[in-house]
Amino acid sequence: MTEQTAIIAGGCFWCTEAVFDDLRGVKAVESGYIGGSTANPSYEAVCSGQTGHAEAVRIVFDADEISYAEILDIFFHTHDPTTLNRQGADVGTQYRSAIFPQNGVQAVEAEAAIARNQANWDAPIVTRIEPNAPWWPAEAYHQRYFEKNGTKNGYCVAVVGPKLAKFRKTYAARLKR
């Protein structure tokens, strides 16, 4: 097993975590915050837009089963990388589309993924490649949020559920279950 880590921000981390948690080769997904100026920020502070952090996920994966390039292609397919600081009704820098490469190889692959995926979008991709920064895990209640609250939370029912259903249909051959 060749274990690697990817950190991506594609809007609400509940959506992104639910997508990547389903993929074969993904060993762990953790919701958290990255790219801001405050140590150990709270969800409320990040949501204020004042800390500079993005809601993101840290994905630990087996590169022998799924490549970093595949993770990035799925990332671009499962959120709108053409909207600056927003995903749907979620607006603010905390919802930006960003990739946080863990090394130089990932940085090169991130650039290639943006170029490769631009063909799938009419508008320019605004996803930023940002420097790796301290990772702050989100509060425990955010971890595996959709799995625990998918039928109880209105946002999960209206936004996460349909996005996950579309993802599962498109990537059925790549799912764990």
Secondary structure, 3 states (H helix, E strand, C coil): CCEEEEEEEECCHHHHHHHHHCECCEEEEEEEEECCCCCCCCHHHHHCCCCCCEEEEEEEEECCCCCHHHHHHHHHHCCCCCCCCEECCEECHHHCEEECCCCHHHHHHHHHHHHHHHHHCCCCCCCEECCCCCCEECCHHHCCHHHHHCCCCHHHHHHHHHHHHHHHHHCHHHECC
